[in-house]
Amino acid sequence: MIERCNGGLRVTVPMTMANARGLLDAGRSALQAGEQVVDLSAVAEVDSSAIATMLGWLREADRVRSTLKFKAIPPAVLSLAEVYGVSELLPRA
């Protein structure tokens, strides 16, 4: 679901409603203090729950005093974030 890769985290499953709760929990568990990058290049399928999951990770990162950035955000997520007016809340690596 989420694996450690090159000093960061890599999502390996679709970011859809079916996986949202598991991804949120896995991401929260994987976060550590300091700067971390979440690589989304392997994510082939997304829906609006991807944004909710990413925002949940950012809240947890703030709580554990971590800086979280996203790499290779899928175009569909960027498009949805723009529509929802939250694209500036998703920091990019």
HTML snippet that shows the backbone in 3Dmol.js (N, CA, C, O; Angstrom):
<script src="https://3Dmol.org/build/3Dmol-min.js"></script>
<div id="view" style="width:600px;height:400px;position:relative"></div>
<script>
const pdb = `
ATOM      1  N   MET A   1       0.832  -1.187   0.000  1.00  0.00           N
ATOM      2  CA  MET A   1       0.000   0.000   0.000  1.00  0.00           C
ATOM      3  C   MET A   1       0.881   1.257   0.000  1.00  0.00           C
ATOM      4  O   MET A   1       0.789   2.088  -0.903  1.00  0.00           O
ATOM      5  N   ILE A   2       1.735   1.383   1.022  1.00  0.00           N
ATOM      6  CA  ILE A   2       2.730   2.453   1.091  1.00  0.00           C
ATOM      7  C   ILE A   2       4.050   1.795   1.484  1.00  0.00           C
ATOM      8  O   ILE A   2       4.121   1.053   2.463  1.00  0.00           O
ATOM      9  N   GLU A   3       5.079   2.075   0.716  1.00  0.00           N
ATOM     10  CA  GLU A   3       6.377   1.491   1.011  1.00  0.00           C
ATOM     11  C   GLU A   3       7.427   2.582   1.135  1.00  0.00           C
ATOM     12  O   GLU A   3       7.289   3.672   0.581  1.00  0.00           O
ATOM     13  N   ARG A   4       8.471   2.260   1.871  1.00  0.00           N
ATOM     14  CA  ARG A   4       9.614   3.173   1.965  1.00  0.00           C
ATOM     15  C   ARG A   4      10.462   2.977   0.728  1.00  0.00           C
ATOM     16  O   ARG A   4      10.745   1.850   0.324  1.00  0.00           O
ATOM     17  N   CYS A   5      10.865   4.089   0.128  1.00  0.00           N
ATOM     18  CA  CYS A   5      11.614   4.010  -1.119  1.00  0.00           C
ATOM     19  C   CYS A   5      12.477   5.257  -1.265  1.00  0.00           C
ATOM     20  O   CYS A   5      11.958   6.373  -1.241  1.00  0.00           O
ATOM     21  N   ASN A   6      13.786   5.082  -1.415  1.00  0.00           N
ATOM     22  CA  ASN A   6      14.715   6.199  -1.618  1.00  0.00           C
ATOM     23  C   ASN A   6      14.575   7.281  -0.550  1.00  0.00           C
ATOM     24  O   ASN A   6      14.616   8.472  -0.862  1.00  0.00           O
ATOM     25  N   GLY A   7      14.415   6.880   0.680  1.00  0.00           N
ATOM     26  CA  GLY A   7      14.322   7.832   1.777  1.00  0.00           C
ATOM     27  C   GLY A   7      12.967   8.499   1.921  1.00  0.00           C
ATOM     28  O   GLY A   7      12.793   9.363   2.782  1.00  0.00           O
ATOM     29  N   GLY A   8      12.010   8.117   1.100  1.00  0.00           N
ATOM     30  CA  GLY A   8      10.670   8.695   1.174  1.00  0.00           C
ATOM     31  C   GLY A   8       9.633   7.597   1.226  1.00  0.00           C
ATOM     32  O   GLY A   8       9.926   6.454   1.577  1.00  0.00           O
ATOM     33  N   LEU A   9       8.415   7.964   0.868  1.00  0.00           N
ATOM     34  CA  LEU A   9       7.306   7.027   0.863  1.00  0.00           C
ATOM     35  C   LEU A   9       6.751   6.932  -0.551  1.00  0.00           C
ATOM     36  O   LEU A   9       6.733   7.921  -1.284  1.00  0.00           O
ATOM     37  N   ARG A  10       6.299   5.744  -0.933  1.00  0.00           N
ATOM     38  CA  ARG A  10       5.760   5.537  -2.275  1.00  0.00           C
ATOM     39  C   ARG A  10       4.423   4.827  -2.164  1.00  0.00           C
ATOM     40  O   ARG A  10       4.324   3.763  -1.552  1.00  0.00           O
ATOM     41  N   VAL A  11       3.397   5.420  -2.756  1.00  0.00           N
ATOM     42  CA  VAL A  11       2.062   4.823  -2.774  1.00  0.00           C
ATOM     43  C   VAL A  11       1.999   3.866  -3.955  1.00  0.00           C
ATOM     44  O   VAL A  11       2.367   4.227  -5.072  1.00  0.00           O
ATOM     45  N   THR A  12       1.531   2.644  -3.708  1.00  0.00           N
ATOM     46  CA  THR A  12       1.556   1.610  -4.740  1.00  0.00           C
ATOM     47  C   THR A  12       0.180   1.076  -5.115  1.00  0.00           C
ATOM     48  O   THR A  12       0.081   0.114  -5.877  1.00  0.00           O
ATOM     49  N   VAL A  13      -0.871   1.675  -4.599  1.00  0.00           N
ATOM     50  CA  VAL A  13      -2.237   1.213  -4.890  1.00  0.00           C
ATOM     51  C   VAL A  13      -3.077   2.390  -5.376  1.00  0.00           C
ATOM     52  O   VAL A  13      -2.679   3.543  -5.211  1.00  0.00           O
ATOM     53  N   PRO A  14      -4.239   2.110  -5.976  1.00  0.00           N
ATOM     54  CA  PRO A  14      -5.124   3.203  -6.378  1.00  0.00           C
ATOM     55  C   PRO A  14      -5.536   4.049  -5.171  1.00  0.00           C
ATOM     56  O   PRO A  14      -5.766   3.532  -4.077  1.00  0.00           O
ATOM     57  N   MET A  15      -5.621   5.349  -5.397  1.00  0.00           N
ATOM     58  CA  MET A  15      -6.087   6.257  -4.346  1.00  0.00           C
ATOM     59  C   MET A  15      -7.558   6.538  -4.607  1.00  0.00           C
ATOM     60  O   MET A  15      -7.939   7.583  -5.135  1.00  0.00           O
ATOM     61  N   THR A  16      -8.372   5.554  -4.211  1.00  0.00           N
ATOM     62  CA  THR A  16      -9.813   5.628  -4.420  1.00  0.00           C
ATOM     63  C   THR A  16     -10.528   5.410  -3.095  1.00  0.00           C
ATOM     64  O   THR A  16      -9.911   5.065  -2.087  1.00  0.00           O
ATOM     65  N   MET A  17     -11.825   5.615  -3.115  1.00  0.00           N
ATOM     66  CA  MET A  17     -12.626   5.463  -1.906  1.00  0.00           C
ATOM     67  C   MET A  17     -12.422   4.085  -1.266  1.00  0.00           C
ATOM     68  O   MET A  17     -12.417   3.964  -0.041  1.00  0.00           O
ATOM     69  N   ALA A  18     -12.258   3.069  -2.076  1.00  0.00           N
ATOM     70  CA  ALA A  18     -12.080   1.712  -1.550  1.00  0.00           C
ATOM     71  C   ALA A  18     -10.817   1.578  -0.693  1.00  0.00           C
ATOM     72  O   ALA A  18     -10.777   0.758   0.225  1.00  0.00           O
ATOM     73  N   ASN A  19      -9.800   2.365  -0.982  1.00  0.00           N
ATOM     74  CA  ASN A  19      -8.528   2.280  -0.258  1.00  0.00           C
ATOM     75  C   ASN A  19      -8.273   3.460   0.675  1.00  0.00           C
ATOM     76  O   ASN A  19      -7.267   3.468   1.385  1.00  0.00           O
ATOM     77  N   ALA A  20      -9.146   4.441   0.690  1.00  0.00           N
ATOM     78  CA  ALA A  20      -8.872   5.703   1.385  1.00  0.00           C
ATOM     79  C   ALA A  20      -8.541   5.511   2.863  1.00  0.00           C
ATOM     80  O   ALA A  20      -7.544   6.057   3.336  1.00  0.00           O
ATOM     81  N   ARG A  21      -9.329   4.770   3.589  1.00  0.00           N
ATOM     82  CA  ARG A  21      -9.102   4.606   5.033  1.00  0.00           C
ATOM     83  C   ARG A  21      -7.776   3.888   5.285  1.00  0.00           C
ATOM     84  O   ARG A  21      -7.004   4.295   6.153  1.00  0.00           O
ATOM     85  N   GLY A  22      -7.517   2.836   4.537  1.00  0.00           N
ATOM     86  CA  GLY A  22      -6.260   2.109   4.697  1.00  0.00           C
ATOM     87  C   GLY A  22      -5.056   2.963   4.363  1.00  0.00           C
ATOM     88  O   GLY A  22      -4.046   2.915   5.064  1.00  0.00           O
ATOM     89  N   LEU A  23      -5.154   3.753   3.284  1.00  0.00           N
ATOM     90  CA  LEU A  23      -4.060   4.644   2.906  1.00  0.00           C
ATOM     91  C   LEU A  23      -3.833   5.729   3.950  1.00  0.00           C
ATOM     92  O   LEU A  23      -2.692   6.040   4.291  1.00  0.00           O
ATOM     93  N   LEU A  24      -4.905   6.295   4.450  1.00  0.00           N
ATOM     94  CA  LEU A  24      -4.779   7.329   5.478  1.00  0.00           C
ATOM     95  C   LEU A  24      -4.051   6.771   6.698  1.00  0.00           C
ATOM     96  O   LEU A  24      -3.119   7.392   7.208  1.00  0.00           O
ATOM     97  N   ASP A  25      -4.477   5.608   7.160  1.00  0.00           N
ATOM     98  CA  ASP A  25      -3.855   4.997   8.332  1.00  0.00           C
ATOM     99  C   ASP A  25      -2.401   4.598   8.060  1.00  0.00           C
ATOM    100  O   ASP A  25      -1.529   4.822   8.900  1.00  0.00           O
ATOM    101  N   ALA A  26      -2.143   4.013   6.896  1.00  0.00           N
ATOM    102  CA  ALA A  26      -0.771   3.598   6.553  1.00  0.00           C
ATOM    103  C   ALA A  26       0.153   4.809   6.463  1.00  0.00           C
ATOM    104  O   ALA A  26       1.291   4.763   6.930  1.00  0.00           O
ATOM    105  N   GLY A  27      -0.334   5.882   5.866  1.00  0.00           N
ATOM    106  CA  GLY A  27       0.463   7.098   5.759  1.00  0.00           C
ATOM    107  C   GLY A  27       0.746   7.712   7.118  1.00  0.00           C
ATOM    108  O   GLY A  27       1.863   8.155   7.387  1.00  0.00           O
ATOM    109  N   ARG A  28      -0.254   7.737   7.963  1.00  0.00           N
ATOM    110  CA  ARG A  28      -0.058   8.272   9.317  1.00  0.00           C
ATOM    111  C   ARG A  28       1.001   7.472  10.065  1.00  0.00           C
ATOM    112  O   ARG A  28       1.854   8.041  10.747  1.00  0.00           O
ATOM    113  N   SER A  29       0.940   6.153   9.933  1.00  0.00           N
ATOM    114  CA  SER A  29       1.902   5.289  10.625  1.00  0.00           C
ATOM    115  C   SER A  29       3.321   5.448  10.083  1.00  0.00           C
ATOM    116  O   SER A  29       4.293   5.301  10.823  1.00  0.00           O
ATOM    117  N   ALA A  30       3.435   5.748   8.796  1.00  0.00           N
ATOM    118  CA  ALA A  30       4.747   5.836   8.156  1.00  0.00           C
ATOM    119  C   ALA A  30       5.437   7.180   8.367  1.00  0.00           C
ATOM    120  O   ALA A  30       6.651   7.281   8.194  1.00  0.00           O
ATOM    121  N   LEU A  31       4.688   8.204   8.735  1.00  0.00           N
ATOM    122  CA  LEU A  31       5.279   9.537   8.883  1.00  0.00           C
ATOM    123  C   LEU A  31       6.247   9.585  10.051  1.00  0.00           C
ATOM    124  O   LEU A  31       6.003   9.015  11.114  1.00  0.00           O
ATOM    125  N   GLN A  32       7.355  10.281   9.822  1.00  0.00           N
ATOM    126  CA  GLN A  32       8.365  10.499  10.843  1.00  0.00           C
ATOM    127  C   GLN A  32       8.689  11.981  10.885  1.00  0.00           C
ATOM    128  O   GLN A  32       8.350  12.724   9.964  1.00  0.00           O
ATOM    129  N   ALA A  33       9.336  12.403  11.939  1.00  0.00           N
ATOM    130  CA  ALA A  33       9.756  13.799  12.039  1.00  0.00           C
ATOM    131  C   ALA A  33      10.747  14.110  10.925  1.00  0.00           C
ATOM    132  O   ALA A  33      11.486  13.229  10.486  1.00  0.00           O
ATOM    133  N   GLY A  34      10.765  15.343  10.474  1.00  0.00           N
ATOM    134  CA  GLY A  34      11.656  15.768   9.403  1.00  0.00           C
ATOM    135  C   GLY A  34      10.915  15.877   8.086  1.00  0.00           C
ATOM    136  O   GLY A  34       9.694  15.733   8.035  1.00  0.00           O
ATOM    137  N   GLU A  35      11.654  16.130   7.031  1.00  0.00           N
ATOM    138  CA  GLU A  35      11.035  16.278   5.707  1.00  0.00           C
ATOM    139  C   GLU A  35      10.896  14.928   5.027  1.00  0.00           C
ATOM    140  O   GLU A  35      11.816  14.111   5.031  1.00  0.00           O
ATOM    141  N   GLN A  36       9.733  14.714   4.448  1.00  0.00           N
ATOM    142  CA  GLN A  36       9.476  13.481   3.724  1.00  0.00           C
ATOM    143  C   GLN A  36       8.780  13.788   2.404  1.00  0.00           C
ATOM    144  O   GLN A  36       8.020  14.750   2.287  1.00  0.00           O
ATOM    145  N   VAL A  37       9.059  12.950   1.424  1.00  0.00           N
ATOM    146  CA  VAL A  37       8.426  13.081   0.111  1.00  0.00           C
ATOM    147  C   VAL A  37       7.584  11.840  -0.129  1.00  0.00           C
ATOM    148  O   VAL A  37       8.038  10.715   0.083  1.00  0.00           O
ATOM    149  N   VAL A  38       6.349  12.057  -0.573  1.00  0.00           N
ATOM    150  CA  VAL A  38       5.466  10.955  -0.937  1.00  0.00           C
ATOM    151  C   VAL A  38       5.420  10.904  -2.453  1.00  0.00           C
ATOM    152  O   VAL A  38       4.966  11.846  -3.103  1.00  0.00           O
ATOM    153  N   ASP A  39       5.889   9.806  -3.008  1.00  0.00           N
ATOM    154  CA  ASP A  39       5.925   9.599  -4.451  1.00  0.00           C
ATOM    155  C   ASP A  39       4.624   8.944  -4.898  1.00  0.00           C
ATOM    156  O   ASP A  39       4.279   7.853  -4.445  1.00  0.00           O
ATOM    157  N   LEU A  40       3.911   9.614  -5.783  1.00  0.00           N
ATOM    158  CA  LEU A  40       2.630   9.108  -6.265  1.00  0.00           C
ATOM    159  C   LEU A  40       2.718   8.601  -7.706  1.00  0.00           C
ATOM    160  O   LEU A  40       1.690   8.403  -8.354  1.00  0.00           O
ATOM    161  N   SER A  41       3.935   8.390  -8.210  1.00  0.00           N
ATOM    162  CA  SER A  41       4.114   8.005  -9.611  1.00  0.00           C
ATOM    163  C   SER A  41       3.519   6.640  -9.949  1.00  0.00           C
ATOM    164  O   SER A  41       3.207   6.392 -11.113  1.00  0.00           O
ATOM    165  N   ALA A  42       3.354   5.756  -8.981  1.00  0.00           N
ATOM    166  CA  ALA A  42       2.795   4.426  -9.240  1.00  0.00           C
ATOM    167  C   ALA A  42       1.277   4.380  -9.117  1.00  0.00           C
ATOM    168  O   ALA A  42       0.668   3.330  -9.319  1.00  0.00           O
ATOM    169  N   VAL A  43       0.666   5.512  -8.787  1.00  0.00           N
ATOM    170  CA  VAL A  43      -0.789   5.553  -8.614  1.00  0.00           C
ATOM    171  C   VAL A  43      -1.453   5.693  -9.983  1.00  0.00           C
ATOM    172  O   VAL A  43      -1.281   6.699 -10.670  1.00  0.00           O
ATOM    173  N   ALA A  44      -2.212   4.669 -10.364  1.00  0.00           N
ATOM    174  CA  ALA A  44      -2.832   4.652 -11.694  1.00  0.00           C
ATOM    175  C   ALA A  44      -4.297   5.076 -11.682  1.00  0.00           C
ATOM    176  O   ALA A  44      -4.844   5.446 -12.721  1.00  0.00           O
ATOM    177  N   GLU A  45      -4.933   5.025 -10.516  1.00  0.00           N
ATOM    178  CA  GLU A  45      -6.357   5.350 -10.436  1.00  0.00           C
ATOM    179  C   GLU A  45      -6.601   6.231  -9.216  1.00  0.00           C
ATOM    180  O   GLU A  45      -6.103   5.948  -8.127  1.00  0.00           O
ATOM    181  N   VAL A  46      -7.370   7.299  -9.406  1.00  0.00           N
ATOM    182  CA  VAL A  46      -7.679   8.209  -8.306  1.00  0.00           C
ATOM    183  C   VAL A  46      -9.140   8.641  -8.376  1.00  0.00           C
ATOM    184  O   VAL A  46      -9.783   8.556  -9.422  1.00  0.00           O
ATOM    185  N   ASP A  47      -9.636   9.099  -7.253  1.00  0.00           N
ATOM    186  CA  ASP A  47     -10.901   9.817  -7.203  1.00  0.00           C
ATOM    187  C   ASP A  47     -10.742  10.915  -6.155  1.00  0.00           C
ATOM    188  O   ASP A  47      -9.638  11.137  -5.656  1.00  0.00           O
ATOM    189  N   SER A  48     -11.806  11.589  -5.825  1.00  0.00           N
ATOM    190  CA  SER A  48     -11.702  12.737  -4.919  1.00  0.00           C
ATOM    191  C   SER A  48     -11.202  12.356  -3.526  1.00  0.00           C
ATOM    192  O   SER A  48     -10.720  13.218  -2.791  1.00  0.00           O
ATOM    193  N   SER A  49     -11.309  11.088  -3.155  1.00  0.00           N
ATOM    194  CA  SER A  49     -10.814  10.676  -1.842  1.00  0.00           C
ATOM    195  C   SER A  49      -9.289  10.809  -1.760  1.00  0.00           C
ATOM    196  O   SER A  49      -8.741  10.871  -0.659  1.00  0.00           O
ATOM    197  N   ALA A  50      -8.600  10.853  -2.899  1.00  0.00           N
ATOM    198  CA  ALA A  50      -7.146  11.039  -2.897  1.00  0.00           C
ATOM    199  C   ALA A  50      -6.789  12.366  -2.237  1.00  0.00           C
ATOM    200  O   ALA A  50      -5.832  12.448  -1.467  1.00  0.00           O
ATOM    201  N   ILE A  51      -7.559  13.392  -2.541  1.00  0.00           N
ATOM    202  CA  ILE A  51      -7.288  14.707  -1.951  1.00  0.00           C
ATOM    203  C   ILE A  51      -7.526  14.677  -0.449  1.00  0.00           C
ATOM    204  O   ILE A  51      -6.726  15.212   0.319  1.00  0.00           O
ATOM    205  N   ALA A  52      -8.614  14.060  -0.030  1.00  0.00           N
ATOM    206  CA  ALA A  52      -8.900  13.964   1.405  1.00  0.00           C
ATOM    207  C   ALA A  52      -7.786  13.201   2.123  1.00  0.00           C
ATOM    208  O   ALA A  52      -7.383  13.573   3.224  1.00  0.00           O
ATOM    209  N   THR A  53      -7.296  12.140   1.499  1.00  0.00           N
ATOM    210  CA  THR A  53      -6.208  11.348   2.089  1.00  0.00           C
ATOM    211  C   THR A  53      -4.934  12.181   2.208  1.00  0.00           C
ATOM    212  O   THR A  53      -4.279  12.181   3.250  1.00  0.00           O
ATOM    213  N   MET A  54      -4.590  12.887   1.139  1.00  0.00           N
ATOM    214  CA  MET A  54      -3.384  13.719   1.153  1.00  0.00           C
ATOM    215  C   MET A  54      -3.481  14.814   2.207  1.00  0.00           C
ATOM    216  O   MET A  54      -2.505  15.089   2.904  1.00  0.00           O
ATOM    217  N   LEU A  55      -4.640  15.438   2.330  1.00  0.00           N
ATOM    218  CA  LEU A  55      -4.818  16.473   3.348  1.00  0.00           C
ATOM    219  C   LEU A  55      -4.727  15.873   4.755  1.00  0.00           C
ATOM    220  O   LEU A  55      -4.206  16.511   5.670  1.00  0.00           O
ATOM    221  N   GLY A  56      -5.228  14.658   4.925  1.00  0.00           N
ATOM    222  CA  GLY A  56      -5.099  13.965   6.211  1.00  0.00           C
ATOM    223  C   GLY A  56      -3.648  13.697   6.558  1.00  0.00           C
ATOM    224  O   GLY A  56      -3.242  13.844   7.710  1.00  0.00           O
ATOM    225  N   TRP A  57      -2.864  13.303   5.562  1.00  0.00           N
ATOM    226  CA  TRP A  57      -1.429  13.091   5.798  1.00  0.00           C
ATOM    227  C   TRP A  57      -0.743  14.392   6.184  1.00  0.00           C
ATOM    228  O   TRP A  57       0.122  14.408   7.060  1.00  0.00           O
ATOM    229  N   LEU A  58      -1.127  15.475   5.533  1.00  0.00           N
ATOM    230  CA  LEU A  58      -0.524  16.774   5.858  1.00  0.00           C
ATOM    231  C   LEU A  58      -0.849  17.192   7.287  1.00  0.00           C
ATOM    232  O   LEU A  58       0.010  17.734   7.981  1.00  0.00           O
ATOM    233  N   ARG A  59      -2.071  16.949   7.733  1.00  0.00           N
ATOM    234  CA  ARG A  59      -2.439  17.259   9.122  1.00  0.00           C
ATOM    235  C   ARG A  59      -1.594  16.435  10.093  1.00  0.00           C
ATOM    236  O   ARG A  59      -1.108  16.956  11.097  1.00  0.00           O
ATOM    237  N   GLU A  60      -1.422  15.152   9.789  1.00  0.00           N
ATOM    238  CA  GLU A  60      -0.615  14.294  10.659  1.00  0.00           C
ATOM    239  C   GLU A  60       0.848  14.716  10.638  1.00  0.00           C
ATOM    240  O   GLU A  60       1.513  14.705  11.673  1.00  0.00           O
ATOM    241  N   ALA A  61       1.350  15.087   9.466  1.00  0.00           N
ATOM    242  CA  ALA A  61       2.737  15.547   9.359  1.00  0.00           C
ATOM    243  C   ALA A  61       2.958  16.763  10.247  1.00  0.00           C
ATOM    244  O   ALA A  61       3.980  16.870  10.925  1.00  0.00           O
ATOM    245  N   ASP A  62       2.006  17.668  10.239  1.00  0.00           N
ATOM    246  CA  ASP A  62       2.107  18.850  11.085  1.00  0.00           C
ATOM    247  C   ASP A  62       2.135  18.448  12.566  1.00  0.00           C
ATOM    248  O   ASP A  62       2.887  19.011  13.361  1.00  0.00           O
ATOM    249  N   ARG A  63       1.312  17.479  12.913  1.00  0.00           N
ATOM    250  CA  ARG A  63       1.233  17.031  14.297  1.00  0.00           C
ATOM    251  C   ARG A  63       2.547  16.412  14.769  1.00  0.00           C
ATOM    252  O   ARG A  63       2.941  16.603  15.920  1.00  0.00           O
ATOM    253  N   VAL A  64       3.231  15.666  13.886  1.00  0.00           N
ATOM    254  CA  VAL A  64       4.486  15.019  14.285  1.00  0.00           C
ATOM    255  C   VAL A  64       5.713  15.849  13.912  1.00  0.00           C
ATOM    256  O   VAL A  64       6.842  15.361  13.945  1.00  0.00           O
ATOM    257  N   ARG A  65       5.474  17.095  13.562  1.00  0.00           N
ATOM    258  CA  ARG A  65       6.542  18.031  13.208  1.00  0.00           C
ATOM    259  C   ARG A  65       7.362  17.560  12.010  1.00  0.00           C
ATOM    260  O   ARG A  65       8.593  17.563  12.021  1.00  0.00           O
ATOM    261  N   SER A  66       6.633  17.159  10.988  1.00  0.00           N
ATOM    262  CA  SER A  66       7.247  16.724   9.747  1.00  0.00           C
ATOM    263  C   SER A  66       6.838  17.684   8.631  1.00  0.00           C
ATOM    264  O   SER A  66       5.796  18.336   8.709  1.00  0.00           O
ATOM    265  N   THR A  67       7.661  17.759   7.603  1.00  0.00           N
ATOM    266  CA  THR A  67       7.315  18.519   6.407  1.00  0.00           C
ATOM    267  C   THR A  67       7.061  17.500   5.313  1.00  0.00           C
ATOM    268  O   THR A  67       7.927  16.681   5.005  1.00  0.00           O
ATOM    269  N   LEU A  68       5.894  17.548   4.735  1.00  0.00           N
ATOM    270  CA  LEU A  68       5.498  16.565   3.741  1.00  0.00           C
ATOM    271  C   LEU A  68       5.336  17.242   2.392  1.00  0.00           C
ATOM    272  O   LEU A  68       4.713  18.298   2.284  1.00  0.00           O
ATOM    273  N   LYS A  69       5.907  16.621   1.359  1.00  0.00           N
ATOM    274  CA  LYS A  69       5.760  17.108  -0.010  1.00  0.00           C
ATOM    275  C   LYS A  69       5.373  15.937  -0.899  1.00  0.00           C
ATOM    276  O   LYS A  69       5.674  14.782  -0.598  1.00  0.00           O
ATOM    277  N   PHE A  70       4.699  16.255  -1.999  1.00  0.00           N
ATOM    278  CA  PHE A  70       4.226  15.221  -2.910  1.00  0.00           C
ATOM    279  C   PHE A  70       4.952  15.303  -4.241  1.00  0.00           C
ATOM    280  O   PHE A  70       5.154  16.382  -4.798  1.00  0.00           O
ATOM    281  N   LYS A  71       5.337  14.138  -4.734  1.00  0.00           N
ATOM    282  CA  LYS A  71       6.049  14.025  -6.003  1.00  0.00           C
ATOM    283  C   LYS A  71       5.159  13.257  -6.988  1.00  0.00           C
ATOM    284  O   LYS A  71       4.505  12.282  -6.620  1.00  0.00           O
ATOM    285  N   ALA A  72       5.147  13.710  -8.234  1.00  0.00           N
ATOM    286  CA  ALA A  72       4.407  13.033  -9.307  1.00  0.00           C
ATOM    287  C   ALA A  72       2.916  12.911  -8.994  1.00  0.00           C
ATOM    288  O   ALA A  72       2.325  11.839  -9.129  1.00  0.00           O
ATOM    289  N   ILE A  73       2.323  14.024  -8.577  1.00  0.00           N
ATOM    290  CA  ILE A  73       0.886  14.021  -8.310  1.00  0.00           C
ATOM    291  C   ILE A  73       0.159  13.746  -9.625  1.00  0.00           C
ATOM    292  O   ILE A  73       0.410  14.428 -10.619  1.00  0.00           O
ATOM    293  N   PRO A  74      -0.734  12.761  -9.645  1.00  0.00           N
ATOM    294  CA  PRO A  74      -1.458  12.455 -10.878  1.00  0.00           C
ATOM    295  C   PRO A  74      -2.240  13.672 -11.391  1.00  0.00           C
ATOM    296  O   PRO A  74      -2.806  14.425 -10.598  1.00  0.00           O
ATOM    297  N   PRO A  75      -2.270  13.862 -12.704  1.00  0.00           N
ATOM    298  CA  PRO A  75      -2.992  15.013 -13.282  1.00  0.00           C
ATOM    299  C   PRO A  75      -4.451  15.102 -12.836  1.00  0.00           C
ATOM    300  O   PRO A  75      -4.974  16.202 -12.658  1.00  0.00           O
ATOM    301  N   ALA A  76      -5.108  13.971 -12.656  1.00  0.00           N
ATOM    302  CA  ALA A  76      -6.508  13.991 -12.219  1.00  0.00           C
ATOM    303  C   ALA A  76      -6.644  14.583 -10.817  1.00  0.00           C
ATOM    304  O   ALA A  76      -7.619  15.277 -10.529  1.00  0.00           O
ATOM    305  N   VAL A  77      -5.673  14.311  -9.948  1.00  0.00           N
ATOM    306  CA  VAL A  77      -5.699  14.873  -8.593  1.00  0.00           C
ATOM    307  C   VAL A  77      -5.471  16.377  -8.663  1.00  0.00           C
ATOM    308  O   VAL A  77      -6.153  17.144  -7.982  1.00  0.00           O
ATOM    309  N   LEU A  78      -4.524  16.797  -9.477  1.00  0.00           N
ATOM    310  CA  LEU A  78      -4.271  18.233  -9.628  1.00  0.00           C
ATOM    311  C   LEU A  78      -5.506  18.947 -10.168  1.00  0.00           C
ATOM    312  O   LEU A  78      -5.837  20.050  -9.730  1.00  0.00           O
ATOM    313  N   SER A  79      -6.174  18.323 -11.105  1.00  0.00           N
ATOM    314  CA  SER A  79      -7.382  18.910 -11.679  1.00  0.00           C
ATOM    315  C   SER A  79      -8.486  19.025 -10.629  1.00  0.00           C
ATOM    316  O   SER A  79      -9.135  20.065 -10.521  1.00  0.00           O
ATOM    317  N   LEU A  80      -8.696  17.972  -9.866  1.00  0.00           N
ATOM    318  CA  LEU A  80      -9.705  18.011  -8.802  1.00  0.00           C
ATOM    319  C   LEU A  80      -9.350  19.048  -7.746  1.00  0.00           C
ATOM    320  O   LEU A  80     -10.222  19.774  -7.268  1.00  0.00           O
ATOM    321  N   ALA A  81      -8.078  19.119  -7.381  1.00  0.00           N
ATOM    322  CA  ALA A  81      -7.638  20.092  -6.374  1.00  0.00           C
ATOM    323  C   ALA A  81      -7.904  21.514  -6.860  1.00  0.00           C
ATOM    324  O   ALA A  81      -8.281  22.383  -6.074  1.00  0.00           O
ATOM    325  N   GLU A  82      -7.708  21.746  -8.146  1.00  0.00           N
ATOM    326  CA  GLU A  82      -7.978  23.067  -8.719  1.00  0.00           C
ATOM    327  C   GLU A  82      -9.467  23.389  -8.636  1.00  0.00           C
ATOM    328  O   GLU A  82      -9.847  24.497  -8.258  1.00  0.00           O
ATOM    329  N   VAL A  83     -10.301  22.429  -8.985  1.00  0.00           N
ATOM    330  CA  VAL A  83     -11.757  22.617  -8.927  1.00  0.00           C
ATOM    331  C   VAL A  83     -12.205  22.907  -7.500  1.00  0.00           C
ATOM    332  O   VAL A  83     -13.052  23.772  -7.279  1.00  0.00           O
ATOM    333  N   TYR A  84     -11.644  22.189  -6.533  1.00  0.00           N
ATOM    334  CA  TYR A  84     -12.018  22.350  -5.129  1.00  0.00           C
ATOM    335  C   TYR A  84     -11.353  23.551  -4.461  1.00  0.00           C
ATOM    336  O   TYR A  84     -11.687  23.905  -3.330  1.00  0.00           O
ATOM    337  N   GLY A  85     -10.405  24.177  -5.169  1.00  0.00           N
ATOM    338  CA  GLY A  85      -9.733  25.349  -4.618  1.00  0.00           C
ATOM    339  C   GLY A  85      -8.720  25.017  -3.536  1.00  0.00           C
ATOM    340  O   GLY A  85      -8.478  25.835  -2.647  1.00  0.00           O
ATOM    341  N   VAL A  86      -8.123  23.832  -3.594  1.00  0.00           N
ATOM    342  CA  VAL A  86      -7.160  23.441  -2.566  1.00  0.00           C
ATOM    343  C   VAL A  86      -5.781  23.116  -3.144  1.00  0.00           C
ATOM    344  O   VAL A  86      -4.934  22.579  -2.431  1.00  0.00           O
ATOM    345  N   SER A  87      -5.544  23.420  -4.380  1.00  0.00           N
ATOM    346  CA  SER A  87      -4.270  23.041  -5.001  1.00  0.00           C
ATOM    347  C   SER A  87      -3.075  23.641  -4.284  1.00  0.00           C
ATOM    348  O   SER A  87      -2.007  23.029  -4.249  1.00  0.00           O
ATOM    349  N   GLU A  88      -3.234  24.834  -3.708  1.00  0.00           N
ATOM    350  CA  GLU A  88      -2.117  25.472  -2.997  1.00  0.00           C
ATOM    351  C   GLU A  88      -1.822  24.776  -1.670  1.00  0.00           C
ATOM    352  O   GLU A  88      -0.793  25.047  -1.051  1.00  0.00           O
ATOM    353  N   LEU A  89      -2.692  23.898  -1.231  1.00  0.00           N
ATOM    354  CA  LEU A  89      -2.475  23.168   0.031  1.00  0.00           C
ATOM    355  C   LEU A  89      -1.664  21.899  -0.172  1.00  0.00           C
ATOM    356  O   LEU A  89      -1.279  21.251   0.801  1.00  0.00           O
ATOM    357  N   LEU A  90      -1.395  21.531  -1.433  1.00  0.00           N
ATOM    358  CA  LEU A  90      -0.662  20.300  -1.731  1.00  0.00           C
ATOM    359  C   LEU A  90       0.760  20.643  -2.145  1.00  0.00           C
ATOM    360  O   LEU A  90       1.012  20.881  -3.326  1.00  0.00           O
ATOM    361  N   PRO A  91       1.695  20.673  -1.203  1.00  0.00           N
ATOM    362  CA  PRO A  91       3.082  21.043  -1.529  1.00  0.00           C
ATOM    363  C   PRO A  91       3.749  20.000  -2.426  1.00  0.00           C
ATOM    364  O   PRO A  91       3.599  18.795  -2.224  1.00  0.00           O
ATOM    365  N   ARG A  92       4.476  20.484  -3.403  1.00  0.00           N
ATOM    366  CA  ARG A  92       5.122  19.589  -4.370  1.00  0.00           C
ATOM    367  C   ARG A  92       6.615  19.539  -4.145  1.00  0.00           C
ATOM    368  O   ARG A  92       7.257  20.528  -3.791  1.00  0.00           O
ATOM    369  N   ALA A  93       7.145  18.342  -4.367  1.00  0.00           N
ATOM    370  CA  ALA A  93       8.594  18.134  -4.258  1.00  0.00           C
ATOM    371  C   ALA A  93       9.261  18.532  -5.554  1.00  0.00           C
ATOM    372  O   ALA A  93      10.482  18.434  -5.675  1.00  0.00           O
TER     373      ALA A  93
END
`;
const viewer = $3Dmol.createViewer("view");
viewer.addModel(pdb, "pdb");
viewer.setStyle({}, {cartoon: {color: "spectrum"}});
viewer.zoomTo();
viewer.render();
</script>
